[in-house]
């Protein structure tokens, strides 16, 4: 498998390959569920049983219950992308949550959108808050922000980048 487009650094790739080899006890090029779970723990990933099953079901295309080195690397690439995305969301949330109380109020939503160059009417902001506020407490928490507001921010950013490319 070619890894030229991997989001992993050379050091990360070497570490992943070393850990894989360390836990491939019978050197058959595959990890059992237990070996896979243990190797993930060594790499700093403490998976719940549900996460473990979900990953195995997603990546073990043969259904034999094993993960090979190529699948292992793909899993680690996906987890790195997920972690980077989570860090991006946390950074954006902090930009909006100026009083650091874990929630985004209407004034903070307006100020945050304005700070990234997006201007909505008061009515549009109310609609956005209402749609994002799934527990209907009048504010947006981190999970609501990640699910409802980040897609809007990414869409606006992608549109702006597309316009720049047209110039």
C-alpha contacts under 8 A as a table, 3 or more apart, distances in Angstrom:
res1	aa1	res2	aa2	distance
1	X	70	X	6.75
2	X	5	X	7.87
3	X	6	X	5.12
6	X	9	X	7.79
6	X	77	X	6.98
7	X	77	X	6.25
7	X	80	X	7.74
7	X	81	X	7.75
8	X	11	X	7.98
8	X	12	X	5.78
8	X	13	X	6.06
8	X	77	X	6.45
8	X	80	X	7.86
9	X	12	X	5.07
9	X	13	X	6.12
10	X	13	X	5.05
10	X	14	X	6.17
11	X	14	X	5.15
11	X	15	X	6.18
12	X	15	X	5.06
12	X	16	X	6.09
13	X	16	X	5.14
13	X	17	X	6.16
13	X	73	X	7.74
14	X	17	X	5.14
14	X	18	X	6.03
15	X	18	X	5.04
15	X	19	X	6.12
16	X	19	X	5.17
16	X	20	X	6.07
16	X	43	X	7.83
16	X	73	X	7.18
16	X	76	X	7.99
17	X	20	X	5.03
17	X	21	X	6.15
17	X	69	X	7.41
18	X	21	X	5.17
18	X	22	X	6.09
19	X	22	X	4.94
19	X	23	X	6.31
19	X	39	X	6.32
19	X	42	X	7.79
19	X	43	X	7.84
20	X	23	X	5.40
20	X	24	X	6.04
20	X	31	X	7.67
20	X	39	X	6.82
20	X	69	X	6.95
20	X	72	X	7.81
21	X	24	X	5.11
21	X	25	X	7.67
21	X	27	X	7.28
21	X	29	X	7.90
22	X	25	X	6.85
23	X	31	X	7.09
23	X	35	X	5.73
23	X	36	X	7.63
23	X	38	X	7.79
23	X	39	X	6.38
24	X	27	X	5.20
24	X	28	X	6.89
24	X	29	X	6.53
24	X	30	X	6.24
24	X	31	X	5.57
24	X	35	X	7.05
27	X	30	X	7.49
29	X	68	X	5.77
29	X	69	X	6.60
30	X	66	X	5.77
30	X	67	X	5.33
30	X	68	X	4.35
30	X	69	X	6.82
31	X	34	X	7.77
31	X	35	X	5.36
31	X	36	X	5.46
31	X	66	X	5.34
31	X	67	X	5.11
31	X	68	X	6.32
32	X	35	X	5.07
32	X	36	X	5.91
32	X	65	X	6.42
32	X	66	X	4.91
32	X	67	X	6.77
33	X	36	X	5.06
33	X	37	X	6.09
33	X	56	X	7.77
33	X	65	X	6.55
33	X	66	X	6.51
33	X	67	X	7.85
34	X	37	X	5.15
34	X	38	X	6.15
35	X	38	X	5.17
35	X	39	X	6.05
36	X	39	X	5.12
36	X	40	X	6.15
36	X	67	X	7.25
37	X	40	X	5.17
37	X	41	X	6.30
37	X	47	X	7.26
37	X	52	X	7.02
38	X	41	X	5.06
38	X	42	X	6.36
39	X	42	X	5.08
39	X	43	X	6.35
40	X	43	X	5.00
40	X	44	X	6.44
40	X	45	X	5.09
40	X	46	X	6.89
40	X	47	X	7.62
41	X	44	X	5.09
41	X	45	X	4.77
41	X	46	X	5.12
41	X	47	X	7.41
42	X	45	X	7.19
47	X	50	X	7.86
47	X	51	X	5.70
47	X	52	X	5.90
48	X	51	X	5.16
48	X	52	X	6.18
49	X	52	X	5.07
49	X	53	X	6.18
50	X	53	X	5.19
50	X	54	X	6.06
51	X	54	X	5.03
51	X	55	X	6.12
52	X	55	X	5.28
52	X	56	X	6.17
53	X	56	X	5.13
53	X	57	X	5.96
54	X	57	X	5.15
54	X	58	X	6.09
55	X	58	X	5.07
55	X	59	X	6.06
55	X	75	X	7.69
56	X	59	X	5.34
56	X	60	X	5.35
56	X	65	X	7.20
56	X	66	X	7.83
56	X	67	X	7.45
57	X	60	X	5.65
57	X	61	X	7.44
57	X	63	X	7.54
58	X	61	X	7.12
59	X	67	X	7.38
59	X	71	X	6.24
59	X	75	X	7.52
60	X	63	X	5.47
60	X	64	X	7.09
60	X	65	X	6.50
60	X	66	X	6.36
60	X	67	X	6.04
60	X	71	X	7.59
62	X	65	X	7.86
63	X	66	X	7.70
67	X	71	X	5.87
67	X	72	X	6.20
68	X	71	X	5.33
68	X	72	X	6.04
69	X	72	X	4.87
69	X	73	X	6.14
70	X	73	X	5.23
70	X	74	X	6.28
71	X	74	X	5.00
71	X	75	X	6.12
72	X	75	X	5.10
72	X	76	X	6.29
73	X	76	X	5.07
73	X	77	X	6.13
74	X	77	X	5.05
74	X	78	X	6.17
75	X	78	X	5.13
75	X	79	X	6.17
76	X	79	X	5.06
76	X	80	X	6.13
77	X	80	X	5.14
77	X	81	X	6.28
78	X	81	X	5.10
78	X	82	X	6.13
79	X	82	X	4.95
79	X	83	X	6.09
80	X	83	X	5.05
80	X	84	X	6.09
81	X	84	X	5.08
81	X	85	X	6.07
82	X	85	X	5.06
82	X	86	X	6.17
83	X	86	X	5.00
83	X	87	X	6.22
84	X	87	X	5.09
84	X	88	X	6.24
85	X	88	X	5.03
85	X	89	X	6.27
86	X	89	X	5.06
86	X	90	X	6.15
87	X	90	X	5.03
87	X	91	X	6.12
88	X	91	X	5.16
88	X	92	X	6.21
89	X	92	X	5.08
89	X	93	X	6.00
89	X	146	X	6.31
89	X	150	X	6.90
90	X	93	X	5.03
90	X	94	X	6.24
90	X	142	X	7.92
91	X	94	X	5.27
91	X	95	X	6.42
92	X	95	X	5.02
92	X	96	X	6.64
93	X	96	X	5.27
93	X	97	X	6.01
93	X	142	X	6.86
93	X	145	X	7.14
94	X	97	X	4.94
94	X	98	X	6.71
94	X	100	X	7.20
95	X	98	X	6.54
95	X	112	X	6.50
96	X	104	X	6.40
96	X	108	X	5.64
96	X	109	X	6.20
96	X	111	X	7.24
96	X	112	X	4.70
96	X	113	X	7.98
97	X	100	X	5.34
97	X	101	X	7.03
97	X	102	X	6.71
97	X	103	X	6.15
97	X	104	X	5.21
97	X	105	X	7.92
97	X	108	X	6.39
98	X	108	X	6.84
100	X	103	X	7.46
102	X	141	X	6.15
102	X	142	X	6.90
103	X	139	X	5.97
103	X	140	X	5.32
103	X	141	X	4.63
103	X	142	X	6.97
104	X	108	X	5.67
104	X	109	X	6.15
104	X	139	X	5.48
104	X	140	X	4.91
104	X	141	X	6.46
105	X	108	X	5.12
105	X	109	X	6.08
105	X	138	X	7.24
105	X	139	X	4.94
105	X	140	X	6.68
106	X	109	X	5.03
106	X	110	X	6.24
106	X	125	X	7.46
106	X	126	X	7.47
106	X	129	X	7.07
106	X	139	X	7.11
107	X	110	X	5.15
107	X	111	X	6.08
108	X	111	X	5.00
108	X	112	X	5.81
109	X	112	X	5.11
109	X	113	X	6.09
109	X	125	X	7.48
109	X	129	X	7.97
110	X	113	X	5.30
110	X	114	X	6.12
110	X	119	X	7.96
110	X	120	X	7.69
110	X	125	X	6.91
111	X	114	X	5.11
111	X	115	X	6.06
112	X	115	X	5.04
112	X	116	X	6.59
113	X	116	X	5.38
113	X	117	X	6.45
113	X	118	X	5.07
113	X	119	X	6.47
113	X	120	X	7.84
114	X	117	X	4.97
114	X	118	X	5.09
114	X	119	X	5.58
115	X	118	X	7.36
118	X	156	X	7.87
120	X	123	X	7.89
120	X	124	X	5.74
120	X	125	X	6.10
121	X	124	X	5.11
121	X	125	X	6.25
122	X	125	X	5.13
122	X	126	X	6.17
123	X	126	X	5.01
123	X	127	X	6.18
124	X	127	X	5.03
124	X	128	X	6.10
125	X	128	X	4.92
125	X	129	X	6.05
126	X	129	X	5.10
126	X	130	X	5.99
127	X	130	X	5.07
127	X	131	X	6.04
128	X	131	X	5.17
128	X	132	X	6.07
128	X	149	X	7.95
129	X	132	X	5.18
129	X	133	X	5.78
129	X	138	X	7.57
129	X	139	X	7.11
129	X	140	X	7.02
130	X	133	X	5.25
130	X	134	X	7.66
130	X	136	X	7.39
130	X	138	X	7.57
131	X	134	X	6.89
131	X	148	X	7.61
132	X	140	X	6.58
132	X	144	X	5.65
132	X	145	X	6.87
132	X	147	X	7.79
132	X	148	X	5.24
132	X	149	X	6.89
133	X	136	X	5.21
133	X	137	X	6.91
133	X	138	X	6.59
133	X	139	X	6.14
133	X	140	X	5.37
133	X	141	X	7.81
133	X	144	X	6.35
134	X	144	X	6.89
136	X	139	X	7.50
140	X	144	X	5.77
140	X	145	X	6.09
141	X	144	X	5.36
141	X	145	X	6.06
142	X	145	X	4.99
142	X	146	X	6.10
143	X	146	X	5.05
143	X	147	X	6.14
144	X	147	X	5.21
144	X	148	X	5.79
144	X	149	X	7.38
145	X	148	X	5.41
145	X	149	X	4.85
145	X	150	X	6.23
146	X	149	X	6.15
146	X	150	X	5.34
146	X	151	X	7.77
147	X	150	X	6.61
147	X	151	X	7.21
148	X	151	X	6.23
148	X	152	X	7.23
149	X	152	X	5.24
149	X	153	X	6.40
150	X	153	X	4.97
150	X	154	X	6.02
151	X	154	X	5.08
151	X	155	X	6.00
152	X	155	X	5.08
152	X	156	X	6.20
153	X	156	X	5.19
153	X	157	X	6.09
154	X	157	X	4.99
154	X	158	X	5.96
155	X	158	X	5.10
155	X	159	X	6.10
156	X	159	X	5.10
156	X	160	X	6.16
157	X	160	X	5.09
157	X	161	X	6.18
158	X	161	X	5.04
158	X	162	X	6.12
159	X	162	X	5.02
159	X	163	X	6.26
160	X	163	X	5.13
160	X	164	X	6.30
161	X	164	X	5.06
161	X	165	X	6.29
162	X	165	X	5.12
162	X	166	X	6.47
163	X	166	X	5.17
163	X	167	X	6.81
164	X	167	X	5.46
